[in-house]
Amino acid sequence: MNPRIIDVQQFLDDHRFSAFQWTILVLCFFVVAVDGLDTAAMGFIAPSLVTEWGVTKAALAPVMSAALFGLAIGALTAGPLADKYGRKRVIVASALIFGVASLSSSASWSLWSLTAFRFLTGLGLGAAMPNTVTLISEYAPRSRRALLSTLMFCGFSLGSASSGFVASHIIPAYGWRSLLVVGGVLPLVLVLLLIIVLPESARFLVCKGAPAARIAKILCRISSDTDFSNAVFTVPEVVGAASESSIKALFRHNNGTGTVLLWVTYFMGLVVVYMLTGWLPTLMKEAGIPLAQAAVVTGMFMFGSTFGTILMGWLMDRMNNHVVMGVSYAAAAICVVAIGMHPGDVDLLRVLVFAAGFAMGAQVSMVILAAQFYQTQYRATGVSWMLGIGRFGGILGASTGGVLMTLGWDFQTIFFGLAIPAVLAAMAVSLKGMYYARRPNAIPVGKGAVPELDVH
C-alpha cells in the first residue's frame, strides 16, 4: 500500500480550530501574561526603592536594565536551542528559571543583589516569549494565524497592565517585595501544567524526522476522525534544509534585508515602551501625582495595547501587514507628543496613555510579522533574535530615563524626544513592506516540497 502523504499545515488549514489547539493557546497566554507582569514590575518598584534604600534615580539604571540584558541574552540563545531541541522544552525551562529567579529577587538585600537576580529573571523571560508565539503560529491555520497569535500575545499586555493594578494594592500594604513574590509563584505553578499538557510542535517534529506515530498521536487530538494509518507527514519547507545554521539562514534566501529592518523596528518600538512604562510612574510622582494614581495611569498603556493588538491581529489577516504596522507606529508618535503636552492632567493622561498603548499594539504584532516571515527550520531563531536585538532598545529606554531626569530634562522634553524612535519604527517597517513587494524572499524548496507563500 502506498503511504498517505499528509501536509501538516494543510491539515491545520482544513480542520476547525479544536479544543486541543485552544488549550495550547491558553497555556501560552498564561506564560506570556506572567512574563508581562514580571517584566513590568520594576517600573512600579522603583519609587519604593528610592524611598527605602535612599538611592538616586540614576543609581537605579542597572536594576532597571538588568532584566532587559537577561531578556536579550535569553532570547538570542533560546531560539537556536528551540530550533534544535524543541519549543516545549525551552518554554518549560524558561518558566522554571524566571519563577525561581523572581522569588529570589524578593529576598534582595542591596541594589547589586537585586540587579543580579533580575538578570537571571530576564534570562527566563527572554526565552519564553519567542517560543510561545512560535508554537502557537505552528498550530494555527493560515487564515487565522495573525489573530490567534495576537490573542495569545494579549497575555503579555494584560499581565503588564495587571502589574500596575496589583502593585497599587499590595505594595502600599506589604511592600515592594510582595510584587516579586507574586511574579515568582505564578510561573512555578504553570510549569506543572506545561509539563503535563503542552505538546511539542507537530511541524517541528516533522522537520526533525520524528516517528510518524508520535506526530499522528498529536494530530489525532485535533481531528479524531482522520485516518492516520500508513501516513507520512510533511511540511511546506524542505526538511533537508534543517542542517543549515539557523542563524546564518536569517541572512540567506533574501532574508537579510527583512531581518535587519525587523530588528530596527522592534528596537525602536521597545525604546518607546520601556521609557514610558518604566519611568512614567516616577515622572508623574515628581509632578505631584500620588504613586497609586501614577501606577493606574501607566497600567492604561498596557490595557490600550491589549485592545490595539487584537485589532492589529484582525487587520493583519485581512490587509497588508506592513501598512497596518507603519500607520500604528506613526499614530503612537502623535500620542507620545500629546502626553508630553499634558503632564499634570491625570484624567487626560489616562486617555492619552491608553491611546498610545492602543497604537503601540503594533509592537506585539511585530512578533507575528516575524513568525510569518521565517520558515519552520529557523522560525524560533528568527523570532527570538528579533526580540533579543530589540531588547537592547528596551535597555536604552529603561536606563536613560533616570539619566535624563538627573540632567534636568522635564516631562515634556522627554516625551517629545520619545516620538523620534516611534517615527523611525514606522519608517523601518514600511521600508520592509516596500522592499519585499518588489523582491520576495526566496524559500528553499526541496524535492517533493511545496513552498508556503507568505502573502502578508
C-alpha positions as CSV (number, residue, x, y, z in Angstrom):
1,M,0.0,0.0,0.0
2,N,1.3,3.4,-1.0
3,P,1.9,5.7,2.0
4,R,-0.6,8.5,2.5
5,I,1.2,11.9,2.5
6,I,-0.2,14.5,4.9
7,D,0.9,18.1,4.8
8,V,0.7,19.2,8.4
9,Q,0.0,22.8,7.6
10,Q,-2.7,21.9,5.1
11,F,-4.2,19.6,7.7
12,L,-4.4,22.5,10.1
13,D,-5.9,24.7,7.4
14,D,-8.6,22.1,6.6
15,H,-9.8,21.5,10.1
16,R,-11.6,23.7,12.6
17,F,-9.5,25.2,15.5
18,S,-10.1,22.4,18.0
19,A,-10.3,22.4,21.8
20,F,-6.8,21.0,21.9
21,Q,-5.4,24.0,20.0
22,W,-7.4,26.3,22.3
23,T,-5.7,24.6,25.2
24,I,-2.3,25.3,23.7
25,L,-3.2,28.9,23.1
26,V,-4.5,29.4,26.7
27,L,-1.3,27.9,28.2
28,C,0.9,30.1,26.1
29,F,-1.4,33.1,27.0
30,F,-0.7,32.5,30.7
31,V,3.0,32.1,30.2
32,V,3.3,35.5,28.4
33,A,0.9,37.0,31.0
34,V,3.2,36.1,33.8
35,D,6.1,37.2,31.7
36,G,4.4,40.6,31.2
37,L,3.6,41.0,34.9
38,D,7.2,40.3,35.9
39,T,8.8,42.4,33.1
40,A,6.8,45.5,34.2
41,A,7.3,45.0,37.9
42,M,10.4,47.2,38.2
43,G,8.7,50.3,37.0
44,F,6.3,50.1,40.0
45,I,9.0,49.0,42.4
46,A,11.5,51.8,41.5
47,P,9.8,54.7,43.6
48,S,9.7,52.4,46.7
49,L,13.4,51.6,46.2
50,V,14.3,55.2,46.1
51,T,12.5,55.8,49.4
52,E,13.5,52.6,51.3
53,W,17.2,52.3,50.2
54,G,17.8,56.1,49.8
55,V,19.3,55.7,46.3
56,T,19.2,58.2,43.4
57,K,17.2,57.6,40.3
58,A,20.3,57.4,38.2
59,A,21.6,54.6,40.6
60,L,18.5,52.6,39.6
61,A,19.6,52.3,36.0
62,P,21.5,49.0,36.4
63,V,18.5,47.4,38.2
64,M,16.0,48.7,35.6
65,S,18.1,47.4,32.7
66,A,19.4,44.1,34.3
67,A,16.3,42.1,33.4
68,L,16.5,43.5,29.9
69,F,20.1,42.4,29.4
70,G,18.9,38.9,30.6
71,L,15.9,39.1,28.2
72,A,18.2,39.9,25.3
73,I,20.6,37.0,26.1
74,G,17.8,34.6,26.8
75,A,16.1,35.4,23.5
76,L,19.3,35.2,21.5
77,T,20.1,31.8,22.9
78,A,16.6,30.3,23.2
79,G,15.8,30.5,19.5
80,P,18.6,28.3,18.3
81,L,18.0,25.9,21.2
82,A,14.3,25.6,20.4
83,D,15.1,25.0,16.7
84,K,17.4,22.2,17.8
85,Y,15.7,20.6,20.9
86,G,12.1,21.7,20.6
87,R,9.7,24.5,21.6
88,K,8.2,22.8,24.6
89,R,11.4,22.0,26.4
90,V,12.6,25.6,26.2
91,I,9.2,27.1,27.3
92,V,9.1,24.8,30.4
93,A,12.8,25.6,31.3
94,S,12.3,29.3,30.8
95,A,9.2,29.4,33.1
96,L,11.1,27.5,35.8
97,I,14.1,29.9,35.6
98,F,12.1,33.1,35.8
99,G,9.9,31.8,38.5
100,V,12.8,30.8,40.8
101,A,14.7,34.0,40.0
102,S,11.8,36.3,40.7
103,L,11.3,34.6,44.1
104,S,15.0,35.1,44.8
105,S,14.7,38.8,43.8
106,S,12.1,39.3,46.6
107,A,14.9,38.4,49.1
108,S,17.4,41.0,47.7
109,W,19.4,42.9,50.3
110,S,21.1,45.5,48.1
111,L,20.9,47.1,44.6
112,W,23.6,44.8,43.3
113,S,21.9,41.6,44.6
114,L,18.6,42.8,43.1
115,T,20.4,43.5,39.8
116,A,21.9,40.0,39.7
117,F,18.6,38.3,40.4
118,R,16.8,40.5,37.9
119,F,19.3,39.5,35.2
120,L,18.6,35.8,35.9
121,T,14.9,36.5,35.8
122,G,15.4,38.1,32.4
123,L,17.1,35.0,31.0
124,G,14.0,33.0,31.6
125,L,11.6,35.7,30.4
126,G,13.6,36.2,27.2
127,A,13.4,32.5,26.4
128,A,9.7,32.2,27.0
129,M,8.2,34.8,24.7
130,P,9.6,33.9,21.2
131,N,8.9,30.2,21.7
132,T,5.3,30.6,22.8
133,V,4.5,32.7,19.7
134,T,6.4,30.2,17.5
135,L,4.5,27.3,19.0
136,I,1.0,28.8,18.5
137,S,1.9,30.0,15.0
138,E,2.8,26.4,14.1
139,Y,-0.6,25.1,15.4
140,A,-2.7,27.8,13.7
141,P,-4.4,27.7,10.3
142,R,-3.0,30.3,7.8
143,S,-6.3,32.2,7.6
144,R,-6.4,32.9,11.4
145,R,-2.7,32.8,12.3
146,A,-2.3,36.5,13.0
147,L,-5.5,36.9,15.0
148,L,-4.9,33.7,17.1
149,S,-1.2,34.7,17.7
150,T,-2.4,38.1,18.7
151,L,-5.0,36.8,21.2
152,M,-2.2,34.7,22.8
153,F,0.1,37.7,22.9
154,C,-2.6,39.8,24.6
155,G,-1.5,37.9,27.7
156,F,1.7,40.0,27.8
157,S,-0.2,43.3,27.7
158,L,-2.8,42.1,30.3
159,G,0.0,40.8,32.5
160,S,1.9,44.1,32.3
161,A,-1.3,46.1,33.0
162,S,-2.2,43.8,35.9
163,S,1.2,44.5,37.4
164,G,0.2,48.1,37.8
165,F,-3.1,47.4,39.4
166,V,-1.6,44.6,41.6
167,A,1.2,47.0,42.6
168,S,-1.2,49.8,43.6
169,H,-2.9,47.4,46.1
170,I,-0.1,45.2,47.5
171,I,2.9,47.5,47.6
172,P,1.3,50.0,50.0
173,A,0.1,47.1,52.2
174,Y,3.0,44.6,52.0
175,G,6.0,46.4,50.4
176,W,7.7,46.1,47.1
177,R,8.9,42.6,47.7
178,S,5.4,41.2,47.6
179,L,5.1,42.0,43.8
180,L,8.1,39.9,43.1
181,V,6.7,37.0,45.2
182,V,3.6,37.1,43.1
183,G,5.7,37.1,39.9
184,G,7.7,34.1,41.1
185,V,4.9,31.8,42.4
186,L,2.7,32.0,39.3
187,P,5.2,30.7,36.7
188,L,6.2,27.8,39.1
189,V,2.5,26.7,39.1
190,L,2.4,27.0,35.4
191,V,5.5,24.7,35.0
192,L,3.5,21.7,36.2
193,L,0.7,22.3,33.7
194,L,3.1,22.9,30.8
195,I,4.9,19.6,31.5
196,I,1.6,17.6,31.6
197,V,-0.5,19.3,28.9
198,L,1.6,21.3,26.4
199,P,2.6,19.3,23.2
200,E,5.6,19.8,21.0
201,S,5.1,21.5,17.6
202,A,4.0,18.9,15.1
203,R,5.7,20.9,12.3
204,F,9.0,20.9,14.3
205,L,8.7,17.1,14.8
206,V,8.3,16.6,11.0
207,C,11.4,18.7,10.3
208,K,13.3,16.7,12.9
209,G,12.2,13.4,11.4
210,A,10.2,12.2,14.4
211,P,8.3,8.9,14.2
212,A,5.0,9.2,12.3
213,A,3.2,7.6,15.2
214,R,4.2,10.4,17.6
215,I,3.0,13.1,15.1
216,A,-0.2,11.2,14.4
217,K,-0.9,11.0,18.2
218,I,-0.8,14.8,18.4
219,L,-2.8,15.5,15.2
220,C,-5.5,12.9,16.4
221,R,-6.3,15.4,19.2
222,I,-7.2,18.0,16.5
223,S,-9.2,15.6,14.4
224,S,-10.0,12.2,15.8
225,D,-12.0,11.3,12.6
226,T,-8.9,11.4,10.4
227,D,-7.3,8.1,9.4
228,F,-3.5,8.4,10.1
229,S,-2.7,4.7,9.3
230,N,0.2,4.4,6.9
231,A,0.7,8.2,6.9
232,V,3.8,10.1,6.0
233,F,3.9,13.6,7.3
234,T,5.5,16.6,5.5
235,V,5.7,20.4,5.8
236,P,5.8,23.1,3.2
237,E,9.5,23.7,3.8
238,V,12.3,21.4,2.7
239,V,13.3,19.0,5.6
240,G,16.8,18.7,4.2
241,A,17.4,22.4,4.9
242,A,17.3,21.8,8.6
243,S,21.1,21.1,8.6
244,E,21.7,24.8,7.7
245,S,22.7,27.0,10.5
246,S,19.5,28.7,11.8
247,I,21.4,32.0,12.5
248,K,23.0,32.0,9.0
249,A,19.6,31.3,7.4
250,L,18.4,34.7,8.7
251,F,20.6,36.4,6.2
252,R,20.2,33.9,3.3
253,H,17.4,33.4,0.7
254,N,17.0,37.2,0.6
255,N,16.1,37.2,4.3
256,G,18.9,39.7,5.3
257,T,17.1,42.9,4.5
258,G,13.9,41.9,6.2
259,T,15.9,40.6,9.2
260,V,17.7,43.9,9.7
261,L,14.5,46.0,9.2
262,L,12.6,43.8,11.7
263,W,15.4,44.4,14.2
264,V,15.4,48.2,13.7
265,T,11.6,48.3,14.1
266,Y,11.4,46.2,17.2
267,F,14.4,48.0,18.7
268,M,12.9,51.5,18.3
269,G,9.5,50.3,19.5
270,L,10.9,49.0,22.7
271,V,12.7,52.3,23.4
272,V,9.2,53.8,23.5
273,V,7.6,51.0,25.5
274,Y,10.2,50.8,28.2
275,M,10.8,54.5,28.6
276,L,7.1,55.1,29.0
277,T,6.2,52.1,31.2
278,G,9.5,52.2,33.2
279,W,9.6,55.9,34.1
280,L,6.1,57.3,33.7
281,P,5.2,56.5,37.4
282,T,8.3,58.3,38.6
283,L,7.8,61.2,36.3
284,M,4.2,61.6,37.4
285,K,5.2,61.3,41.1
286,E,7.7,64.1,40.6
287,A,4.8,66.2,39.1
288,G,2.9,65.8,42.4
289,I,0.7,62.9,41.4
290,P,0.3,60.1,44.1
291,L,2.0,56.8,43.2
292,A,-1.2,54.8,43.3
293,Q,-2.7,57.1,40.6
294,A,0.5,57.1,38.6
295,A,0.5,53.2,38.6
296,V,-3.1,53.1,37.3
297,V,-2.3,55.6,34.5
298,T,0.7,53.6,33.5
299,G,-1.4,50.4,33.5
300,M,-3.7,52.1,31.0
301,F,-0.8,51.8,28.4
302,M,-0.9,48.0,28.5
303,F,-4.7,47.9,28.5
304,G,-4.7,50.0,25.4
305,S,-2.0,47.8,23.9
306,T,-4.2,44.7,24.5
307,F,-7.1,46.2,22.6
308,G,-4.8,47.6,19.9
309,T,-3.1,44.2,19.5
310,I,-6.4,42.4,19.0
311,L,-7.4,44.9,16.3
312,M,-3.9,44.6,14.7
313,G,-4.3,40.8,14.5
314,W,-7.7,41.1,12.9
315,L,-6.4,43.6,10.4
316,M,-3.3,41.6,9.6
317,D,-5.4,38.6,8.4
318,R,-7.2,41.0,6.0
319,M,-4.8,43.8,5.0
320,N,-1.2,44.4,4.1
321,N,0.7,43.8,7.4
322,H,3.3,46.5,6.8
323,V,0.7,49.2,6.1
324,V,-1.0,48.3,9.4
325,M,2.2,48.4,11.3
326,G,3.5,51.6,9.7
327,V,0.3,53.6,10.4
328,S,0.2,52.3,14.0
329,Y,3.7,53.4,14.9
330,A,3.1,56.8,13.3
331,A,-0.1,57.2,15.4
332,A,2.0,56.2,18.5
333,A,4.4,59.1,17.8
334,I,1.5,61.5,17.8
335,C,0.1,60.2,21.0
336,V,3.5,60.4,22.8
337,V,3.8,64.1,21.8
338,A,0.3,64.7,23.2
339,I,1.3,63.0,26.5
340,G,4.2,65.3,26.8
341,M,2.0,68.4,26.4
342,H,-0.2,67.5,29.4
343,P,2.0,66.4,32.4
344,G,-0.4,67.3,35.2
345,D,-3.8,66.3,33.9
346,V,-4.5,62.8,35.3
347,D,-7.8,62.3,33.6
348,L,-6.5,63.3,30.2
349,L,-3.3,61.3,30.7
350,R,-5.4,58.1,31.3
351,V,-6.9,58.7,27.8
352,L,-3.7,59.6,26.1
353,V,-1.7,56.8,27.6
354,F,-4.4,54.3,26.7
355,A,-4.3,55.7,23.1
356,A,-0.6,55.4,23.0
357,G,-0.8,51.8,24.2
358,F,-3.5,51.1,21.6
359,A,-1.3,52.4,18.8
360,M,1.8,50.5,20.2
361,G,-0.2,47.3,19.8
362,A,2.0,47.2,16.7
363,Q,4.9,46.3,18.9
364,V,3.3,43.0,20.0
365,S,2.2,42.3,16.4
366,M,5.8,42.6,15.2
367,V,6.4,39.1,16.7
368,I,3.6,37.8,14.5
369,L,5.1,39.5,11.5
370,A,8.5,37.8,12.2
371,A,6.9,34.4,12.7
372,Q,5.2,34.7,9.3
373,F,8.4,35.9,7.6
374,Y,10.6,32.9,8.6
375,Q,10.4,29.2,7.8
376,T,9.9,26.4,10.3
377,Q,13.5,25.3,10.5
378,Y,14.7,28.7,11.7
379,R,11.4,30.4,12.8
380,A,12.2,30.3,16.5
381,T,15.7,31.7,15.8
382,G,14.3,34.5,13.6
383,V,11.6,35.5,16.2
384,S,14.0,35.2,19.2
385,W,16.8,37.1,17.5
386,M,14.4,40.0,16.6
387,L,13.3,40.0,20.3
388,G,16.9,39.7,21.5
389,I,18.3,42.5,19.4
390,G,15.2,44.6,20.1
391,R,15.7,44.2,23.9
392,F,18.7,46.5,23.6
393,G,16.2,49.2,22.7
394,G,14.4,48.4,25.9
395,I,17.6,48.7,27.8
396,L,18.2,52.1,26.2
397,G,14.7,53.2,27.1
398,A,14.9,51.8,30.7
399,S,18.4,53.0,31.5
400,T,18.3,56.5,30.1
401,G,15.1,57.7,31.7
402,G,16.7,58.3,35.1
403,V,19.8,59.8,33.5
404,L,17.7,62.3,31.5
405,M,15.8,63.3,34.6
406,T,19.1,63.8,36.5
407,L,20.2,66.0,33.7
408,G,17.2,68.2,34.2
409,W,15.0,67.1,31.3
410,D,11.4,67.8,32.1
411,F,8.3,65.7,31.4
412,Q,7.5,67.5,28.1
413,T,11.1,67.3,26.7
414,I,11.4,63.6,27.4
415,F,8.2,62.7,25.7
416,F,8.8,65.0,22.7
417,G,12.1,63.1,22.2
418,L,10.4,59.8,22.6
419,A,8.4,60.4,19.5
420,I,11.6,60.1,17.4
421,P,12.0,56.3,17.8
422,A,8.3,55.8,17.1
423,V,8.7,57.6,13.8
424,L,11.9,55.6,13.0
425,A,9.9,52.3,13.7
426,A,7.2,53.4,11.3
427,M,9.8,54.1,8.6
428,A,11.6,50.8,9.0
429,V,8.6,48.5,8.9
430,S,7.2,50.4,5.9
431,L,10.6,50.0,4.0
432,K,10.4,46.3,4.7
433,G,7.0,46.1,3.1
434,M,8.0,48.1,0.0
435,Y,11.2,46.0,-0.4
436,Y,9.6,42.6,-0.3
437,A,6.7,43.8,-2.5
438,R,9.3,44.1,-5.2
439,R,11.8,41.3,-4.2
440,P,10.0,38.4,-2.4
441,N,12.3,36.3,-0.2
442,A,13.3,33.0,-1.7
443,I,12.1,29.9,0.1
444,P,14.4,26.9,-0.1
445,V,12.3,24.1,-1.6
446,G,13.4,20.5,-1.7
447,K,12.3,17.5,-3.8
448,G,8.6,17.0,-3.3
449,A,8.1,20.0,-1.1
450,V,5.6,22.7,-1.8
451,P,6.6,26.3,-0.9
452,E,4.5,28.1,1.6
453,L,3.9,31.6,0.2
454,D,3.9,34.5,2.6
455,V,1.2,36.7,1.2
456,H,1.4,39.2,4.1
